[in-house]
Amino acid sequence: MMIDNNCGKEKVWVPNPDKGWISGDLIKEIPGEGWLVRDENGKEIQIEKDELRMQNPVIQEGIDDMTSLSHLHEAAVIHNLIKRYEINSIYTYTGSILIAINPYTKLPIYTKEMIESFCDQPVSKLAPHVYSIAESAYREMLNFQKNQSILVSGESGAGKTETTKFLLQYFAAMGEKGNGVNTSLISEEDIVEGNNIETQVIKSTPILEAFGNSKTLRNDNSSRFGKFIEIHFDKLKGTIVGAKLDTYLLEKSRIVKPPENERGYHIFYQLIKGFNNSCLIINNNNSNNKKDEEDNQSKNNEKDNNDNNNDNDNDNNNNNIEDLKSLLKCEASDFNYLISSGCHIIEGVDDSQVFIKTENALKVMGLSNDELIGIYKILLSILHIGNIEFENGKEEDSSVIKDNSSFGESFGDGYNPLILSCKLLGCSIDSLKSTFCSRKMKAGNESYTINHTVEQASQARDSLAMFLYSRLFDWLVVRINQSIDKIGTEKKENSFLFIGILDIYGFESFESNSYEQFTINYANEKLQNQFNHQIFKLEQLEYEKEKIDWSYIEFSDNQDCIDLIEKKPLGILSILDEESQFPKSTPSTLCTKLYSNHSKSKNFEKPRFSQTHFIIDHYAGKVDYDTNLFLEKNKDFIISEQVSALESSNWNFLTNLLQILSKKMSSGGSGNKTTAGSGKSTFKFTSVSSQFKESLNLLMTTINSTNPHYIRCIKPNTEKRANLFDNIMVLHQLRCSGVIEQLRISRSGYPSRLVYDNFIKRYKLIVAKDFKNDDSNESKEWNSILKETDLNSSNGNNQIELKRKGAELMINKLSIDINSVQFGLSKLFFKSGIIANLELLRSQTMINSATFIQKVWRGYVDRKVYTSTKQSSIYFQSLIRSYLQQLEYNSMVEENSAIHLQSLIRTNEMEKQFNQLLSTTIHFQSLLRRLEDSKEFNTLMDRIKKIVKIQSLWRSNLARKQLKLLKIEAKSLTNVVSEKNKLASKLGDIQSKLDMESQLTKKIKSENEQLSSQFSNIQIEKEKLQKDFGNIHLEKEELILKYSALESEYDQYKQQNELIISKLKQHIHDLEEKQHLYKNNEIVGNTSFEGSTTTNNGVTSPPKSSTTSPIKNLANINNTTSTSGSSDDISSCGSSSDNSDNLILSPKQHKGENRKRNHELSSISSPPRSRENIGYENVDVIPRQQYNELEKEYKELKQMDETHKQYIESLKQQITQLEEKVKKSSTHPRSLLPGIPSNINDSPKVVYTKSSITNDSISGATHQQHNISPTNSTTSLNSTTSPINMMDSNIKSLSYKDFTNSQEIDAQQQLHQYHLNNGTGGGTNPLSQSSPTGSDKHIQQQSTISDLVSALNFNNCQLESGKYLVDLIIKNHDSIVSKYVPSEMGGIPEPAFILSRCFLKNIYDIDATVIGTPNSTNSGGSDHHIPDPIETNVNILIYFCDKVEEVIYRDPKSNCSALCYWFSNFYALFNIMETYHQDTKDQLSLNDQEKALIEKLKITLQTMIVKAHKNVVKNITDYIQPILHKSLNDTTSEIDFMDPITNYLNQIQISLSLENCFINNNLCKLLFEQLFSFINAMIFNEILLRKDLCCLRSSIPIKMNISELEHWVKLHHGKEWSTSVCDKLKLLKEVVYILMIDKTQLQNDELRDEICPTLSIAQLKQLLTMYSPDVDSFEDPIPLEILTSLMDSPKYNPDENILLDLSKIFTLKFINSNQTLSSSTSSENDLMATINLNALESVQYACDDLVSNVVKKNIEIVSLNNQKSIKK
């Protein structure tokens, strides 16, 4: 074992009676005696060599598979489990066994995100988990098409039930995935419980827990029965198709005698506490209220027999519920069975709340209210049966029932449990009472009665209670199987695969062990035997797979112990059954037989001091059994009289329950019926042990036919406390569960296994020095092998052979015993301890290498420091010398400077003294001179004063004289002139200033005048506009009045036409006979017209005819005449009754020369066309006169036609000019349809109609394409005509042939007029104003959206035509997607643009009017209801939503581009609608119905947006998830998901047209943020759970892919929202960064917050737990101290869900207050786009095809309606 050279360094485990094992140090070897060891307390202990337990290297501390430990023994296993338990890693592998330690706290490791992470993943890459066992079983079942089984075992309180729940939860999720449901995107809130198989399978657990679990001393929810659940799966899809449940050995004694401080079954306590909250009571109250209301409303109504029967059933149910409610007003203390143990409460558990869950589970299983009532009544009857008490009777050894029970205080004084029980069960009181106190015996043909003692009567009572409960439990199992077994297991066993889950009790050994422990340990012996063979088989298969040499591995076979228990005829079970049939058998007689038959068995022992105990040496240890209750518990007797009494019950539920279970009962009861002596007892003996043995053998047969998986649940302590680990207790459970045996089997072979590649990478540094210093062939071969394997890392056969050679060279260099190593095909197999020694060698090599590197480095550093110090010293000395010289020099300079300064100071002092003396002398002299001068000055001043006085007297005399002269001169003009000149000069200055100010004032005035003129112009324009608006309004009202008048005239004219048509048909034959006359004669006529006149407005009026056509003289039929008003004068055509026979009809053609030749005649002679006579517009009414008169008239009309042509040409020029003027003032393009104004809402609604023909004159001229009608009051034109032939404003329908023909003719005429005007130079291009270039290609205008609106309203078929338009749009975009309409806001999706302009705008149009006439009729003549325009438009938009969902969303072939495009359409529609709503909410007045319609449309659009988002998300996830899974799981290449993802992002970007469609910017931002969040969450979750990704080697390619994704976003979208999108990868970037740095930095709180501010402590702890250093790295595993320090942090939350929830990423919701969009990744207002409605409505988008198709559809609709009307 390579220990000799490592004494004092190796760690060993020292046995300790309290802790099991403690750490110690190896001191020295004592020859012949063993080793001297010092434990952690400093005590030296001598240990034998065989008992020495070495510690594993640090790298193997806390590993997840204990078979990888170099030293496999109990101490290493316990230490590894402790280390993992300290960091909440409760799952650990031991080969194929999963060890699950109960944490006694809730851990967030069972979420749906965890299930998603384990789905379809290799188990070897994931951490140990119960889901990994479930995934392994599920995949093996599908891949190998073989049934699987999972065996969950452990003692009470170890967590078997919870583990079973988690397995069912995982399989249910896999079943959903098989159905195509993406469980990762379904939030827990969205999962609604239903009645599917998955839900029913899960819901069966709380039912079985309530009826089969109870509180024990060790566990608050202990299963007191065994169960085997089969989950049936479809062979191909893997979906759950059914399930089946089998139960074993229900502990019936707990019903009547629960152990002390334990409870009975949960259901009793739940029923008492929670029945008041039962759904039965709630539904009963509701039904009673409803029934009272119905009774009040229908007291006098008769009811049939069925109703009476139903009412009777309901009354019975109601009575039963009320009875139960009254009986359950009690406490658990009222019942003997519940109070006898002294415990009826579980801390922290609310039985009433658990009862609601249990009842809901029963409802999910399909149980009816009657069945629920039946269950509750049986349970309650069992409790009341337990309250029956007995006392001694009058006879000896007899008993009678007490009249008053000591229990049931809540039921009052008259409480009788027997009567109440019989009432609940529907049995006869006498028949049931007699079965308690006596029994009948038969001897031959005679029968006699035997009385029961009080004890026997109590046993009979308890027998009935146990019988009822066991039958109820079995019936529940049958009902559950009926509910969950959808296929029918018995009929179609080969149609499915199954995974069986066995939840059975573990090995038990207490101070007192009874019959239950014996049967439990018997079952565990059988399971352990199967387990040993399976583990040995797996070990053998591994060796055979790798083709290594191996010898037979011995393992302990417990078959002898099994034979001791079950082998016939002298097995323990056989002897027990035999003794149970003898009435006088006792525990002593049973043990005596056992001692006599098995005393020589090695597995059987007789205790020294007891005659009623025996000991069995099980695989887990010896167990002492007490046989005092063996016989009673094995009998399970049934009194036939009790069964008969129950079968004769008048309660159908009870009798049906017994009948359903009769087969099972009959098969179960197989004992003989014997009596004491010659009598026969009515007791039916059924051996519990024989039943259990038979069911156990069936179970073993089922398990042996499957591929088993094992989960061993471990209970860490008896106090049910978290973070408390009892080493001794856990070690005992590991022995009992077979884990230690499994380790022993592994240790006896080659437990340590390494792949060749990993072996070379990890341990090549140990032998690198040996090969480097050796020039032998081995070194060359070694170097070539390393070079080949580094260049090519694949696992081909050639590479494996090279690596095997390299491993062999390494083994030789390491001097490892060849008998301790086996070379397999792909792995190396080592004996126990070899890997540990290799790790020590590697560690020592690394230490030596590190020491050598440190030595070289330190030498280099020291030499560098010495050289630097030497150079620094020399330099420092030179600096000092320089400094000293500098000081000396400075001293000399200071001395010289001081001397010079002193001389200067002395010179200055002498100069100061001299100057002071000089100034004093001068000052003294000046004083003397000043004194002399002052005296002389005073004398002179006296003389001057005298002279001045004389002079002043003289001057004053002269001044007085001068004053007199001045007064005289002042009166003269000379002074005035001088003063004037002075004032004039001042005035000039002032005038100049005034001139400047005047100029400034003029300038301001001129500017003011300009502004005033502009203002006046504006006022004039305003008044003009107001006047025009008033005129328009008046004209609108006038047209409405005219329209109503025309309607009345239309009705009269219709009647006239019907008369005319009936008479015209009579003359058709005459017309055919004389038709040849018109073909052979040429008619020539002369007509003269007066000159045309011109109105004041410059409009040319038509010339008057000099003669009157005979057509004008037609009289009215039936003397009726109709006039149309000021704008239209309509004359009816007809004749008197005498002339009515002289009429013929000449048909016209829509096209051709006949129409061109005869259109003048038809326009004059035919009456004005209304709605009814459109169909007859090609018929001329001609008077039947003499042939000569007709010929003359025709010549006159022909000459008239030439004159009219000239007149029409001049009118056309004027009309074109007026059209262009109207175009400038109109906001809407002109209409393409006849009779509809250019602007429905704004422009004047006056249209040109047919000219009136009166008896006196022709007031207008007509043309086939343009019909102009001047009004009587003025000849000015108020509106423009449409480019096709104008017709009467009342026209409702038009043929498609006329419509297309009129467009072609109109375009040709406009083109002809344009060339004509350009040729003469006197005209203007009629289309020049609308066409910038005036070229021919723009003369034929294209149809726009306004034309499409008019086409939709054409013929008043807006709803039908709107739906047809929707169909056209969807059909056009079925194959061509991403078509956008250019606008000022960028591109707008074409469907959204068309629908918003055609329909959405009409909903919010304030001035919208109904298109058509309210009283108009359809072409068929039937009344036509005009629908509400809002309702019509809303219905069309809702139809659009439904159609898109049907055609696009439900089409599995719809790709991402199509889905994104339609998503943008609904998004744009919703934003446009919101903008309309905000702009018109203060102006739009709607009633409640209209508001409801608009709200319905909003909700529909919201729903479609959500559906569109879900479809896009599904497409995204269906594409992204496989890419990420494949990239992360592909072992043959590096992680690379960037290219396929960016290609997919490009598709989304193109489909949403981000460069052109500004509206979709926020939408695309949302999708990209969600997509990046999804990528972040998926990779993050994978890293946190997978060891192969949570390492340095994988972090580098992940980081590269992340960087490339961020670069792509920034490159394509700049900085607008690329930052927010890239921030969604922040958590992933932090994780990758942590994988690349030194993990010890994370212990510091400040550094940790700086490195990973987003990552939580729980997530960081999981990341470091999963982190595994690369095989060839020099990094040590994460120390457990770091993990424990993180768990001690106050920020650590153990209940936190460490995985990211994928279902909350792709969310889209609406805020109800403002109906705004919001998402989980954006703010509430980010998704609302800004819509400019003016820019939207100003877009002129060509849609010729849509207009033509819609008009054609309208005409077809009208035609179809006409045909229907004719048929009617």
Disulfide bonds with the S-S distance in Angstrom:
none
